[in-house]
Amino acid sequence: MSNDLSPKERMAIDRVHMPELPADERSTNFEEVNLGLSADQALSEAQRCLQCKTRNCVAGCPVGVSIPEFIDALACDDLPKAAQILRGDNALPAVCGRVCPQETQCEALCVRGKKGDAVAIGYLERYVADWAMLHPDRLLKEAKPEPTGKSVAVVGCGPAGLTAAGELARMGHQVTIFEALHDTGGVLRYGIPEFRLPKEIIDREVAVLAELGVTIECNVIIGKTLTVAELSEDYDAVFIANGAGLPTMLNIPGENLKGVYAANEFLTRVNLMEAGRKEDSATPILQRDEVAVIGGGNTAMDCVRTARRLGAKRAMIIYRRGEAEMPARIEEIKHAKEEGVEFVMLTAPIAIVGTEDGWVSALRCQKMELGPADDSGRRRPQPVAGSEFDIPAGIVINAVGTNANPLLTATAPDLKLNKWGNVVADEEGQTSIPGVFAGGDIVRGGATVILAMGDGKRAAAAINEYLKR
């Protein structure tokens, strides 16, 4: 099949809409919300691409996916070729097709978006990646590289670590990933609910890396079980990608009351340990009718939508700015609203109120108004005098951000850190210790999956050059 439509014919095709589970159905279960495109929908959307010579979309992709090329192959109905192109650039395409904020990256630079809707690059990435998972017999087998005799230790089995491991394995290096938790995926598994990213997708992506020869050792805590120095003795290079799992505290009264969760704890209990979803879970979780989630990012959306699914009759987002300033993906905000989540905007928590026996009973708040822009470019919220009020809540979830966990860095005194405790690394991921590289949230602080993957890809290239010396 050829892809020879004229630009005018391509411009006449409307952007496809992603099929979804009905809101009243999905708000009571953890089934994936987005159902994926049909073959006809994917083909039609691929034909919308103008195949621009400037390839602006590629510049917006942190891992440099050959977007026009894989879309052109899809438009020609050559799915094996599309999958080969996509997997050649991206170690986790089925993950990225679901959780990557394409609307602020590749799709934001799409030429079609200047006079209408951008090409749905994320939807097409998901379609091709899912097709590849279901049709392994149709894919070309990757040629195994010549072993280099070099070994690399990767700390952390999240997006940065998995990406770096895949890249390095394809270069012929022997790679071992050390993961602190008992399962793979890092934040992909413990931090993102299954209604956005099913565990089966993570398992299949990890299996591809295992086929490349990557070894994964779980239940190994670097900083306790082993140190960075010990890894450096046993491996030719080390890549640190252990994320940023320490919650940013609210620093308000009542933060230690029973019923207050950090977002990471709440999501880990539900996603990884299946608390609230299985009666025999070893890590139970509180369930209350009124749940207040503080924050406006994707993690806050994940928490509040999870609370809704666990039975909260009133699941609320408490955010100190307006909806226009929320960093969460537009799609996640849309889905949350459809599922009955309440948005309490221009509102900041000033205390958590408790009962005499130490349980949360309410969130004390203050109304805010937007003033001049701050360093982030967003208008700074300012308190409105005399506007304090209480919101009844049996659970309060702190989803305002995370910091670097000092467990690893405390045992690596030669590793240079910034004032926030993040590892200092150059653009290629090289740290202050020769042969030790770092990337992802441990360097950036809290960021997106795709930015962490970009760090992993760049660091892998730098490690490969280092090992050639």
C-alpha positions as CSV (number, residue, x, y, z in Angstrom):
1,M,0.0,0.0,0.0
2,S,1.4,3.4,-0.9
3,N,1.1,6.7,1.0
4,D,0.7,9.1,-1.9
5,L,-2.1,11.4,-0.7
6,S,-1.7,15.0,-1.6
7,P,-1.2,17.6,1.1
8,K,-4.7,18.9,0.5
9,E,-6.2,15.4,0.9
10,R,-4.2,14.9,4.1
11,M,-5.4,18.2,5.5
12,A,-9.0,17.2,4.9
13,I,-8.7,14.2,7.4
14,D,-9.9,15.0,10.9
15,R,-7.9,13.9,13.9
16,V,-9.1,10.6,15.4
17,H,-10.6,10.4,18.8
18,M,-9.3,7.8,21.3
19,P,-12.0,5.2,22.2
20,E,-12.5,5.2,26.0
21,L,-14.3,3.1,28.7
22,P,-17.4,5.0,29.8
23,A,-16.7,7.2,32.8
24,D,-19.4,5.6,35.1
25,E,-17.9,2.2,34.4
26,R,-14.2,2.9,34.7
27,S,-14.5,5.0,37.9
28,T,-15.3,1.8,39.8
29,N,-12.5,-0.4,38.4
30,F,-8.8,-0.3,37.4
31,E,-9.2,-1.3,33.7
32,E,-7.4,0.8,31.2
33,V,-9.3,3.9,30.3
34,N,-8.0,4.4,26.8
35,L,-8.9,1.4,24.6
36,G,-6.5,2.0,21.7
37,L,-7.2,2.8,18.0
38,S,-8.7,0.4,15.5
39,A,-6.7,-0.5,12.4
40,D,-8.8,1.8,10.3
41,Q,-8.4,4.7,12.8
42,A,-4.7,4.3,13.0
43,L,-4.3,4.2,9.2
44,S,-6.4,7.3,8.8
45,E,-4.5,9.2,11.4
46,A,-1.2,8.2,9.9
47,Q,-2.3,9.6,6.6
48,R,-2.8,13.0,8.2
49,C,1.0,13.4,8.6
50,L,2.4,15.8,6.1
51,Q,5.9,14.2,6.1
52,C,7.5,17.6,6.7
53,K,11.1,17.9,5.6
54,T,11.9,20.0,8.7
55,R,10.8,17.1,11.1
56,N,10.0,19.5,13.9
57,C,8.3,16.7,15.8
58,V,11.5,14.8,16.2
59,A,13.2,17.8,17.8
60,G,10.4,17.7,20.4
61,C,11.0,14.1,21.3
62,P,13.5,13.5,24.2
63,V,14.5,10.1,22.8
64,G,14.6,11.2,19.2
65,V,12.1,8.8,17.7
66,S,12.0,8.8,13.9
67,I,8.4,10.0,13.9
68,P,7.8,10.7,10.2
69,E,9.4,7.5,9.2
70,F,7.4,5.2,11.5
71,I,4.2,7.0,10.7
72,D,4.9,6.8,6.9
73,A,5.4,3.0,7.3
74,L,2.1,2.8,9.2
75,A,0.3,4.8,6.5
76,C,1.6,2.3,3.9
77,D,0.2,-0.5,6.1
78,D,3.7,-1.8,6.7
79,L,3.5,-2.5,10.4
80,P,6.6,-4.7,10.7
81,K,8.7,-1.8,9.3
82,A,6.9,0.8,11.5
83,A,7.6,-1.4,14.6
84,Q,11.2,-1.8,13.6
85,I,11.7,1.9,13.3
86,L,10.0,2.7,16.5
87,R,11.7,0.0,18.6
88,G,15.1,1.0,17.1
89,D,14.7,4.5,18.7
90,N,12.6,3.8,21.8
91,A,13.1,1.0,24.4
92,L,9.6,1.5,25.8
93,P,7.3,2.5,23.0
94,A,4.1,0.9,24.5
95,V,4.8,2.8,27.7
96,C,5.5,6.1,26.0
97,G,2.4,5.8,23.8
98,R,0.3,5.8,27.0
99,V,2.0,8.1,29.5
100,C,4.2,10.5,27.5
101,P,3.0,14.1,27.4
102,Q,3.1,14.3,23.6
103,E,0.9,17.4,23.6
104,T,3.8,19.5,25.1
105,Q,6.6,17.8,23.2
106,C,6.4,16.2,19.7
107,E,2.8,17.1,19.0
108,A,3.4,20.7,20.2
109,L,5.8,21.1,17.3
110,C,3.7,19.4,14.7
111,V,3.1,21.7,11.7
112,R,-0.6,20.5,11.5
113,G,-1.1,21.9,15.0
114,K,-0.6,25.5,13.7
115,K,-3.9,25.5,11.9
116,G,-5.8,22.8,13.6
117,D,-5.2,19.5,15.5
118,A,-1.7,18.0,15.6
119,V,-1.2,14.5,14.4
120,A,-1.9,12.1,17.2
121,I,1.6,10.8,17.4
122,G,1.2,9.3,20.9
123,Y,-1.9,7.3,19.8
124,L,0.0,6.0,16.7
125,E,3.0,5.1,18.8
126,R,0.8,3.0,21.1
127,Y,-0.9,1.4,18.2
128,V,2.3,0.2,16.6
129,A,3.9,-0.9,19.9
130,D,0.8,-2.9,20.9
131,W,0.7,-4.5,17.4
132,A,4.3,-5.5,17.7
133,M,3.7,-7.1,21.1
134,L,0.8,-9.2,19.7
135,H,2.7,-10.2,16.5
136,P,6.3,-11.1,17.5
137,D,6.4,-13.6,14.6
138,R,6.0,-10.7,12.1
139,L,9.1,-8.8,13.4
140,L,12.6,-9.1,12.3
141,K,14.8,-10.7,14.9
142,E,17.5,-8.3,16.2
143,A,21.0,-9.4,15.3
144,K,22.9,-10.0,18.5
145,P,25.9,-7.6,18.8
146,E,29.4,-8.8,19.2
147,P,30.2,-8.9,23.0
148,T,32.5,-6.2,24.0
149,G,33.6,-7.9,27.2
150,K,32.6,-4.8,29.2
151,S,30.0,-4.8,32.0
152,V,27.7,-2.0,33.3
153,A,25.7,-1.9,36.5
154,V,22.4,0.1,36.3
155,V,20.9,1.2,39.6
156,G,17.1,1.3,39.3
157,C,14.6,-0.5,37.0
158,G,12.6,2.6,36.1
159,P,12.4,4.4,32.7
160,A,15.9,5.8,32.8
161,G,17.5,2.6,33.9
162,L,15.5,0.4,31.5
163,T,16.3,2.7,28.5
164,A,20.0,2.8,29.3
165,A,20.1,-1.0,29.8
166,G,18.5,-1.6,26.4
167,E,20.8,0.7,24.6
168,L,23.9,-0.7,26.2
169,A,22.9,-4.3,25.6
170,R,22.4,-3.5,21.9
171,M,25.9,-2.1,21.9
172,G,27.2,-5.5,23.1
173,H,27.9,-4.7,26.8
174,Q,26.8,-7.0,29.6
175,V,24.2,-5.2,31.7
176,T,22.9,-5.9,35.2
177,I,20.0,-3.8,36.6
178,F,19.8,-3.6,40.4
179,E,16.2,-2.8,41.7
180,A,15.4,-2.1,45.3
181,L,11.8,-3.3,45.0
182,H,10.6,-6.9,44.5
183,D,9.4,-6.3,40.9
184,T,10.5,-4.5,37.8
185,G,9.5,-1.1,36.3
186,G,10.3,1.3,39.1
187,V,7.9,4.3,39.0
188,L,6.2,2.8,36.0
189,R,4.8,0.0,38.2
190,Y,4.5,1.6,41.6
191,G,3.7,5.2,40.6
192,I,1.3,4.9,37.6
193,P,-2.1,3.2,38.1
194,E,-3.1,0.3,35.8
195,F,-6.0,2.4,34.4
196,R,-3.3,4.4,32.7
197,L,-0.5,1.8,32.3
198,P,-1.4,-1.9,32.7
199,K,1.2,-4.1,34.4
200,E,1.1,-6.4,31.4
201,I,2.6,-3.7,29.2
202,I,5.5,-3.2,31.6
203,D,6.1,-6.9,31.8
204,R,6.2,-7.2,28.0
205,E,8.5,-4.3,27.6
206,V,10.9,-5.7,30.3
207,A,10.8,-9.1,28.6
208,V,12.2,-7.5,25.4
209,L,15.2,-6.3,27.4
210,A,15.6,-9.7,28.9
211,E,15.8,-11.2,25.4
212,L,18.6,-8.8,24.7
213,G,20.6,-10.4,27.6
214,V,19.9,-7.8,30.3
215,T,20.0,-9.3,33.8
216,I,17.7,-7.9,36.5
217,E,18.3,-8.4,40.2
218,C,15.4,-7.3,42.5
219,N,15.5,-6.7,46.2
220,V,18.9,-5.1,46.0
221,I,19.2,-1.7,47.7
222,I,22.2,0.3,46.6
223,G,23.3,2.1,49.8
224,K,22.4,-0.9,52.0
225,T,22.9,-4.2,50.2
226,L,25.7,-2.8,48.0
227,T,27.4,0.6,47.6
228,V,28.3,2.6,44.5
229,A,32.0,2.0,45.3
230,E,31.4,-1.8,45.3
231,L,29.6,-1.6,42.0
232,S,32.5,0.3,40.5
233,E,34.9,-2.4,41.6
234,D,32.9,-5.2,39.9
235,Y,31.7,-3.3,36.8
236,D,33.4,-1.2,34.2
237,A,30.8,1.5,34.5
238,V,27.8,2.4,36.6
239,F,24.6,4.3,35.7
240,I,22.6,5.6,38.7
241,A,18.9,5.9,38.0
242,N,17.2,5.3,41.3
243,G,14.7,8.1,41.0
244,A,13.5,10.6,43.6
245,G,11.2,8.8,46.0
246,L,11.4,11.0,49.1
247,P,8.2,13.1,49.5
248,T,8.4,16.9,49.7
249,M,6.8,17.7,53.0
250,L,3.9,20.2,53.3
251,N,5.3,21.7,56.5
252,I,1.9,22.5,57.9
253,P,0.4,21.5,61.3
254,G,-1.2,18.1,61.4
255,E,1.0,16.5,58.8
256,N,1.7,13.5,61.0
257,L,-1.9,12.7,61.7
258,K,-3.3,9.2,60.9
259,G,-4.9,9.3,57.5
260,V,-2.2,11.5,55.9
261,Y,-0.3,9.8,53.0
262,A,2.5,10.8,50.8
263,A,1.6,10.2,47.2
264,N,4.4,7.7,46.7
265,E,3.2,5.6,49.7
266,F,-0.4,5.7,48.6
267,L,0.3,4.7,45.0
268,T,2.8,2.1,45.9
269,R,0.5,0.4,48.3
270,V,-2.3,0.3,45.7
271,N,-0.3,-0.3,42.5
272,L,2.5,-2.5,43.6
273,M,1.0,-4.2,46.7
274,E,-2.7,-4.1,45.5
275,A,-4.0,-2.6,48.7
276,G,-7.7,-1.9,48.6
277,R,-8.0,-4.1,45.5
278,K,-7.4,-7.5,47.2
279,E,-8.8,-8.5,50.6
280,D,-5.6,-10.4,51.5
281,S,-3.2,-7.5,50.7
282,A,-0.3,-7.5,53.1
283,T,-0.3,-3.7,53.1
284,P,-3.9,-2.5,53.7
285,I,-4.9,1.1,53.0
286,L,-7.5,3.3,54.5
287,Q,-10.7,3.9,52.6
288,R,-12.8,7.0,53.4
289,D,-15.8,8.8,51.8
290,E,-13.9,12.1,51.6
291,V,-10.4,12.2,50.2
292,A,-8.4,15.4,49.6
293,V,-5.4,15.3,47.3
294,I,-3.0,18.3,47.4
295,G,-1.3,19.1,44.1
296,G,-1.9,19.7,40.5
297,G,0.4,17.4,38.6
298,N,0.0,13.9,37.0
299,T,0.8,12.2,40.3
300,A,-2.0,14.2,42.0
301,M,-4.4,13.1,39.2
302,D,-3.3,9.5,39.7
303,C,-3.9,9.7,43.4
304,V,-7.4,11.3,43.2
305,R,-8.6,9.0,40.4
306,T,-7.3,6.0,42.4
307,A,-9.1,7.2,45.5
308,R,-12.3,7.5,43.5
309,R,-11.9,3.9,42.3
310,L,-11.4,2.7,45.9
311,G,-14.8,4.1,46.8
312,A,-14.4,7.7,47.8
313,K,-17.7,9.5,47.3
314,R,-16.0,12.9,47.3
315,A,-12.5,12.8,45.8
316,M,-11.0,16.3,45.6
317,I,-8.0,18.0,44.0
318,I,-6.8,20.9,46.1
319,Y,-4.6,23.2,44.1
320,R,-3.3,26.7,44.9
321,R,-3.4,28.0,41.3
322,G,-6.1,27.8,38.6
323,E,-6.8,25.0,36.2
324,A,-4.8,26.8,33.4
325,E,-1.7,26.6,35.5
326,M,-2.0,22.9,36.4
327,P,1.0,20.9,35.2
328,A,-1.1,17.7,34.8
329,R,-1.8,16.4,31.3
330,I,-5.0,17.8,29.7
331,E,-6.2,14.3,29.1
332,E,-5.8,13.3,32.8
333,I,-7.7,16.4,33.9
334,K,-10.5,15.6,31.5
335,H,-10.7,12.0,32.6
336,A,-10.7,13.0,36.3
337,K,-13.6,15.4,35.7
338,E,-15.6,12.8,33.8
339,E,-15.1,10.3,36.7
340,G,-16.6,12.7,39.2
341,V,-13.4,14.2,40.7
342,E,-14.0,17.6,42.3
343,F,-11.5,20.4,41.6
344,V,-11.0,23.0,44.3
345,M,-8.9,25.6,42.6
346,L,-7.1,28.7,44.0
347,T,-7.0,27.0,47.4
348,A,-3.9,26.3,49.6
349,P,-3.8,24.0,52.6
350,I,-2.6,25.7,55.8
351,A,-3.3,22.9,58.4
352,I,-4.6,19.4,58.7
353,V,-7.3,19.1,61.4
354,G,-7.6,15.9,63.5
355,T,-9.7,14.3,66.1
356,E,-8.7,13.8,69.7
357,D,-7.4,10.3,69.0
358,G,-5.2,11.5,66.1
359,W,-7.2,10.8,63.0
360,V,-7.7,13.3,60.1
361,S,-11.0,15.0,60.1
362,A,-10.6,18.0,57.8
363,L,-8.2,20.0,55.7
364,R,-8.0,23.7,56.7
365,C,-7.5,25.9,53.6
366,Q,-7.1,29.5,52.5
367,K,-8.4,31.0,49.3
368,M,-5.7,32.3,46.9
369,E,-5.6,34.8,44.0
370,L,-3.1,34.9,41.2
371,G,-0.4,37.7,41.2
372,P,2.6,38.3,39.0
373,A,4.4,35.4,37.3
374,D,7.1,33.6,39.2
375,D,10.3,31.9,37.9
376,S,8.3,29.1,36.3
377,G,6.4,31.6,34.2
378,R,3.1,30.9,36.0
379,R,1.3,33.5,38.0
380,R,2.2,33.4,41.7
381,P,-0.6,32.4,44.1
382,Q,-1.2,34.9,46.9
383,P,-3.4,34.4,50.0
384,V,-6.7,36.2,50.4
385,A,-6.9,37.6,53.9
386,G,-9.6,36.2,56.1
387,S,-10.6,33.5,53.6
388,E,-9.8,30.4,55.8
389,F,-12.2,27.5,55.6
390,D,-12.3,23.7,56.4
391,I,-12.9,20.9,53.9
392,P,-14.1,17.7,55.6
393,A,-11.7,14.8,54.8
394,G,-10.9,11.4,56.2
395,I,-7.8,11.0,54.1
396,V,-5.3,13.7,52.9
397,I,-2.7,12.8,50.3
398,N,0.3,15.0,49.8
399,A,1.1,15.0,46.0
400,V,3.1,18.3,45.8
401,G,6.4,16.6,44.7
402,T,9.4,14.5,45.6
403,N,13.0,14.8,46.5
404,A,16.1,12.6,46.2
405,N,16.3,9.8,48.7
406,P,19.7,10.1,50.4
407,L,20.0,6.3,51.0
408,L,22.4,5.8,48.0
409,T,24.2,9.1,48.1
410,A,24.9,8.9,51.8
411,T,27.2,6.0,51.1
412,A,29.0,7.7,48.2
413,P,30.9,10.7,49.7
414,D,32.7,11.4,46.4
415,L,29.4,11.9,44.5
416,K,28.8,15.6,44.1
417,L,25.2,16.7,44.9
418,N,23.4,20.0,44.5
419,K,21.6,21.9,47.3
420,W,18.5,19.7,46.9
421,G,20.4,16.5,47.3
422,N,20.2,15.5,43.6
423,V,23.3,14.0,41.8
424,V,25.2,16.6,39.8
425,A,25.8,15.3,36.2
426,D,26.8,16.9,32.9
427,E,24.7,16.7,29.8
428,E,26.0,13.2,29.0
429,G,25.3,12.0,32.5
430,Q,28.9,11.9,33.8
431,T,29.1,12.5,37.6
432,S,32.0,13.6,39.7
433,I,33.2,10.0,39.9
434,P,34.9,8.7,36.8
435,G,32.9,5.9,35.2
436,V,29.8,6.7,37.2
437,F,26.9,8.2,35.3
438,A,23.4,9.3,36.4
439,G,20.1,10.4,35.0
440,G,16.4,10.6,35.5
441,D,14.8,12.0,38.6
442,I,17.9,11.5,40.8
443,V,19.4,14.3,38.7
444,R,16.4,16.3,37.6
445,G,14.2,16.0,40.6
446,G,10.6,15.0,39.7
447,A,10.2,14.9,35.9
448,T,8.4,12.9,33.3
449,V,8.9,9.3,32.1
450,I,10.1,10.4,28.7
451,L,12.7,12.9,30.0
452,A,14.1,10.2,32.2
453,M,14.3,7.9,29.2
454,G,16.1,10.7,27.2
455,D,18.7,10.8,30.0
456,G,19.1,7.1,29.9
457,K,19.6,7.1,26.1
458,R,22.2,9.9,26.2
459,A,24.0,8.4,29.2
460,A,24.2,5.0,27.4
461,A,25.9,6.7,24.4
462,A,28.4,8.4,26.8
463,I,29.0,5.2,28.7
464,N,29.7,3.4,25.4
465,E,32.3,6.0,24.5
466,Y,33.8,5.8,28.0
467,L,34.2,2.0,27.7
468,K,36.1,2.4,24.4
469,R,38.9,4.3,26.2
